[in-house]
Amino acid sequence: MTPAIELRATRRAFGSVVALDSVSLTIAPGEFFALLGPSGSGKTTCLRLIAGFDQPDSGAILLDGEDVTNTPPFARNVNTVFQDYALFPHMTVAENVAYGLRVRGIAAPERAQRAAAMLDLVRLGEFGARRPHQLSGGQRQRVALARALINQPKVLLLDEPLGALDLKLREEMQLELKGLQQRLGITFVFVTHDQGEALSMADRVAVFSQGRIEQLDTPRELYNRPQTVFVAGFVGSANVVGREAAQILTGRDRAFAIRPELIDLLAAGEPAADGYVQCAGEVVDVLYHGASSRLRVKVDERTTLAVARSESGDGGDLVVATGARVRLAWRPEHAVPLQD
Amino acid sequence: MRSEQLRRPAWERPSLFTRVMAAAGLVFLHAPVWVITLYAFTTEDRTYQFPPPGLTLHWFEVAFARDDIWQSMRLSLLVASAATLLAIILGTLAAFALARRTFSGKESITLLFVLPIALPGILTGLALLAGMRTIGLEPGFWTIVAGHATFCLVIVYNNVVARLRRVPPSWVEASMDLGARGHQTFRYVLLPQIATALLAGGMLAFALSFDEIIVTLFTAGHQRTLPIWFYSELFRPRERPVTNVVAVVVILVTLVPILLAYYLTRPDERGSE
């Protein structure tokens, strides 16, 4: 099957800053794909190269098997939802949505009809005559979505689509975007710095750091099997133990990640079961979360591990308070080895 | 908003002295204009005797009958229109080139564009005259237009550049993304944004050109624009009220576009900016 998007050894530098360092990437048709990373990691540059707002210094970009490296944005079958929505303030909502048809020379009656249908799709049927500034943030977001979809692109690009929304709206829009993507069956590529958003919406996630892809995997694999120290630290809430600390704890010179809920908490003198990795430490603080609590345990000068402890049932008689001496233990196979 | 403004506490209100001085300043600026207006109606044609011995519309009749006034008026309007049109085209082009892109030498080019407004008119005029002589250009209508365009361009450029800087780059990208060619993005997205800036800049440029005298003196041949007509009238004190009549007309002609420009560039509450 021809990939919807393909990047071949794409490189882009701004002066001496390498924004994207020889990135290769293949996105399948119909995939919901996330570009995840902190700011400056190259994820937005990657999106802008796919949209055509920027050109790579070297490498190639293919859309649906066709080399579009030198194709201007207006000739690419790709549309974008901008972070600031970029709605035109001097046009009504309906005119904004119909803009893509207008510049393609489609007659006014058909434009109006299709724009109305698009607005219905995003549940803004009655808002066509309003101006963008008369809408709420969430509504503007949906107008931007309708406007980007009216040209029936094969690929929809979304730049931090939920960044400007408040928490409740963000959760709603997550479901809405996911539902829309499944109904339309087109490829969605979205940029985010929020790992929760990437994990909950995407089929696959590319984690960017310093212009490179650190890991490209399904959300489940990314969460359970991070490959590098960076990914383990950025995705999920695992403890990342660096090489030196790992040497002391396990005797092996290899960084690893261990999730808080997989660490057992034992009383100071209590021996762990056979084969467990174990160590002693001192409780730094305890945060009570209702169903569980979260402790931070200092095991040596430089290493503090987070431990999740269920508040229901097992091991309930162990009293843990700040300053208490405890033992920690985990099964060696639960520790995920990492590359630096 | 303004009507809901609360009464300010006593210590924030201006003192009587401040108010008197402000009023005096305004009177100083505007009284001469009223003097000219008043003496356009006087029956005395030689001195500024106060109060005027009588009022008459006679001088309007005299002024309207004089051919030289009409010719100068017509020339001034034509020059101002041509200079403004030229400035709108070139100023907009310059603004688009310099508003967002960065390239080496950009700062110097920006300075070169803005310099003519800061340069004394006498230098601009002298330089233009010397330049015209060098290439053997005969002074005439178009040399006046070119001279005026040097500073009109700055007005349009400044207005448009300020407006373009407030247009987020994502609007242009969104337009391209949706399939618009360059000219469509200009027509549908950018032009509506800069339209009022163009109108305001154009009107200011028009008003500036209309009463320009120094550059005109150097670049005109035998033509007399309205300001030059005024200037030469000073040496012929006969029928002085006629000069005042023309001045009143000029005030009205320049006031209208300036007021319009002021209203058009007010910040817009509706958020269409």
Interface residues (C-beta under 8 A of the other chain):
Chain A: A51 G52 F53 P72 P73 F74 V78 N79 T80 F82 Q83 D84 A86 F88 P89 H90 Y99 G100 R102 V103 R104 R131 H133 R147 A148 N151
Chain B: P168 S170 W171 E173 A174 S175 M176 D177 L178 G179 A180 R181 Q184 Y188 V189 P192 Q193 R270 G271 S272 E273
